[in-house]
Amino acid sequence: MSKNICFIDGLEGILKYRGIDINQLVDLPYDAISYLLILGELPGDQELAEYSACLHGAREVNREVLDVIHMCNFNVDSMEALRTIVSFMSQFDPDITDSSPEGNTRKAIRLIARIPTAVAAHYRIVNGNEPVPPDPSLSHGANFLYMIRGSKPSQLEAEVMEKDFILSAEHELNASTFSSRVTASTLSDLYSAIVSGLCALKGPLHGGARAEVMTMIEEIGSQENAEKIILEKIEKKEKIMGFGHRVYKTYDPRGAIFKQLSRELAEAKGDMCWYEIAEKIEETVIRELVEKKGKPIYPNVDFYSGVIYKYMDIPPQLATPIFAIGRVSGWIAHCFEQYEKKRIIRPRAFMLDEC
Ligand code: SDX
């Protein structure tokens, strides 16, 4: 059952992947987390070394895929481009018609390895630069930053990116995971299921919130403005991006870790500005919505992650693709579980009233 993959206690603010608390997992390499999610247990040292070698060796995308990335309309949203690129990548996967567990695992490794390369290549090309080939010696997080920047990141930034991918990796039956899982439940192929997840994640009420958080913080611009602008939004009954959750009715445990990471980055950069604006936003929302109105509207996974991207000079258009880079392991875990069940997911209309 999907609870074997992920456990969430929305009242206590607990998140576990395969029974292990997120606070224990966040210091491991992302490779270990994707192994845990798609293969069901944490790897030993030898297993991790072999798996990482396989993953890192599969990062390159072929010439035809790079040609399509070049053809992607420069005005197109990064997630729309990624949806197209992943769909096109499937045509070059030698296992595309192999739906055996072994074939699906090989496809899974290619998807986990190549989605970051595709995101980075598209970003470089739309900004007038040539793609930077992946470096198999780097971690998932360090390699992604290297491919978008063309230079190796600091150890802190590499660690923060790695933790971001881990915190984004899995979250039970959220909208995008449910979309992937429903597609897999028809026994459609893994690439199609992942494209379904990408399409759902794009929405601003789901994965698109991080970019909206970044825009909101930029518009606020100073701690002094924060309270006034947030009060205006609350007055107009606008949703504050990066806050609230369907399941968590307390602080999102991922949000707490992202908050700490954004503070570490702010202190390392000697610039507390964005962090202090975010803290003021949080303070105002908690006071006005939680304390005064009893609404459990706490920072979710997308609030302080948006602050982190500000400090790492990651533009808003990369925020949701970064979420997808982390989440693809969770999508695949759920697809694999559904393939084993060989049973279509077919809810009834009355159930939508509860969703
Ligand atoms: C993700 O499901 C997952 O696990 C998702 C995710 C994952 O890892 O996959 O955690 C990732 O999608 C996080 C959420 C990112 N989205 C945002 O940050 C957008 C802003 N948040 C809201 O849109 C909202 O909180 C949702 C969509 C996240 C959840 O909304 P619900 O549970 O459907 O709540 P609701 O819309 O029914 O609102 C209930 C009340 C309403 O007030 P009343 O009408 O009862 O007076 O709470 C209010 C809402 O207005 N409310 C907010 C609010 N979120 C809910 N008020 C202000 N700001 C907000 N953000």
Boltz pocket constraint, residues with backbone or C-beta under 6 A from the ligand:
constraints:
  - pocket:
      binder: B
      contacts: [[A, 167], [A, 168], [A, 170], [A, 171], [A, 173], [A, 174], [A, 175], [A, 204], [A, 205], [A, 206], [A, 207], [A, 209], [A, 237], [A, 238], [A, 239], [A, 240], [A, 241], [A, 242], [A, 243], [A, 244], [A, 245], [A, 246], [A, 247], [A, 295], [A, 297], [A, 300], [A, 301], [A, 302]]
      max_distance: 6.0
